[in-house]
Amino acid sequence: MKTFATVIVTKGNQSAAQAVTSVDMFRAELKKGLSRYFFSSGYFPTSQYQALVDGGLIHEEELDSTVSTSDTFATLGMTRVSEE
């Protein structure tokens, strides 16, 4: 079973979140003021999503697949850092 989510983790939890999921996840960067965050969005295996929840690794999340990631970031006052 899979769970749709846009999951945002703090920079300090990035490595732990990647250990639960994959090193290819939580690589896209966000910022809010001086703080840095990383996110992944899509269908997570439910066991991985639950491990993120149980581990207290999630800073913010959006579970509604009809809400765009850009709307989620705007609501939270975060901006995506451009990859060069």
C-alpha positions as CSV (number, residue, x, y, z in Angstrom):
1,M,0.0,0.0,0.0
2,K,1.2,3.5,-0.7
3,T,0.5,6.9,0.9
4,F,0.6,10.2,-1.1
5,A,2.3,13.0,0.8
6,T,4.5,16.0,0.4
7,V,6.9,15.6,3.2
8,I,9.2,18.4,4.5
9,V,12.1,17.6,6.8
10,T,14.6,19.9,8.5
11,K,18.2,20.0,7.3
12,G,19.1,18.2,10.6
13,N,16.7,15.3,9.8
14,Q,17.6,15.0,6.1
15,S,20.0,12.1,6.5
16,A,17.7,10.2,8.8
17,A,14.8,10.6,6.4
18,Q,17.0,9.4,3.5
19,A,18.0,6.4,5.6
20,V,14.3,5.5,6.1
21,T,13.5,6.0,2.4
22,S,16.3,6.5,-0.2
23,V,19.3,8.7,-0.7
24,D,17.5,9.9,-3.9
25,M,14.7,11.4,-1.7
26,F,14.7,14.7,0.3
27,R,17.3,16.3,-2.0
28,A,15.2,19.3,-3.2
29,E,15.8,22.2,-0.9
30,L,13.5,24.8,0.5
31,K,14.2,27.9,2.6
32,K,12.3,30.0,5.1
33,G,14.3,32.9,6.4
34,L,17.7,31.5,7.4
35,S,16.4,27.9,7.9
36,R,16.9,25.2,5.3
37,Y,14.5,22.2,4.6
38,F,14.3,19.3,2.2
39,F,11.2,17.8,0.7
40,S,9.9,14.8,-1.3
41,S,6.5,14.5,-2.8
42,G,4.7,11.5,-4.2
43,Y,3.6,8.1,-3.2
44,F,5.5,6.7,-0.3
45,P,5.3,3.0,0.6
46,T,3.1,3.2,3.7
47,S,5.8,1.5,5.8
48,Q,8.3,4.2,4.9
49,Y,5.8,7.0,5.5
50,Q,4.9,5.5,8.9
51,A,8.6,5.2,9.8
52,L,9.0,8.9,9.0
53,V,6.0,9.7,11.3
54,D,7.1,7.3,14.1
55,G,10.6,8.7,14.0
56,G,9.4,12.3,14.4
57,L,11.3,13.2,11.2
58,I,8.5,15.2,9.5
59,H,8.6,19.0,9.9
60,E,5.5,19.6,7.8
61,E,3.4,17.5,5.5
62,E,0.5,17.7,3.0
63,L,-1.5,14.6,2.4
64,D,-4.0,15.9,-0.1
65,S,-2.8,15.0,-3.6
66,T,-4.9,17.8,-5.1
67,V,-2.8,20.5,-3.4
68,S,0.2,21.4,-5.5
69,T,3.6,21.5,-3.9
70,S,4.0,25.2,-4.8
71,D,0.7,26.0,-2.9
72,T,2.0,24.0,0.1
73,F,5.2,25.9,0.2
74,A,3.5,29.2,-0.2
75,T,1.1,28.4,2.6
76,L,4.1,27.6,4.8
77,G,6.0,30.7,3.7
78,M,8.8,28.6,2.1
79,T,10.5,29.0,-1.2
80,R,12.2,26.4,-3.3
81,V,15.9,26.8,-3.8
82,S,16.8,26.7,-7.5
83,E,19.2,23.9,-8.5
84,E,21.9,25.1,-10.8
